[in-house]
Amino acid sequence: MIKFYKLIIIFFFLVACGYQPIFYGKKINFKIGDIKYDKNNKIDSKIYNILNKYNNLENKNNIFDLEITSIKNKIVTSKDGRGDPKNFRLGIEVNLKIIKNDKLIYSKNINKSHDYENSSKKFELKKYENLITENFIDKISEEIIIYILSLED
């Protein structure tokens, strides 16, 4: 019976915590027009696919064009006694330009990096690197949308 009451109390705390998604209740009052990116760059293409959702909105007043270029770096940050890589740093740098009415209104470099240890299981290491990259792409895309939302206020 005590476990039941504990579960009910925990449930009420979780329900009443006030969590809301970032864009919940936020009216999207802009449209992303043309997005220029390198179609051969996987990171640029994935960012384009996320931001392209905002291309079909019906707003005709706030139309922003974007230029996106990105670079992915993987460097060895330390080596063991035999000279084999011990730690890596995976970084993504995105150069963003926001254009409105053929005028550059914002230019920024967005950098994300993560340090991690090497693994003898190369398949698992590659999966982990891909997961890090996907998380960075999601965070960068979200940061771009949040900045565009702040431009219209």
Buried (B, 14 or more C-beta within 10 A) or exposed (E): EEEEEEEEEEEEEEEEEEEEEEEEEEEBEBBBEEBEBEEEBEBBBBBBEBBEEBEEBEEEEBBBBBBBBBEBEEEEEEEEEEEEBBBBBBBBBBEBBBBBEEEEEBEEEBEBEBEBEBEEEEEEBEEBBEEBBEEBBEEBBEBBBEBBBEEEE
